[in-house]
């Protein structure tokens, strides 16, 4: 007798190809890209458009495999939108010594 999870998602080997294994791997890759993009946004906020678009695209890709029961995909969409709307510290400060 084999174990209970033998062949789960087609990872058991034997030359078996399974659609769910591809979807699972796609979900892992999209999650890793979203985390890497969030870390790059924190390190290089001047490129916030690039990192926000990457997070949004891979959050939408993660919807194909339910995106962590949709919570991960929803958080990715919200995070990508916040990264796109980021203005930085310089834009938030009020200009000083304006001529009247």
Secondary structure, DSSP 8 states (H G I E B T S, - for coil): ---TTTTGGG-S-TT---HHHHHHHHHHHHHHHHHHHHHHHHH-GGGHHHHHHHHHHHHHHHGGGTTTTTHHHHHHHHHHHHHHT--HHHHHS---S---
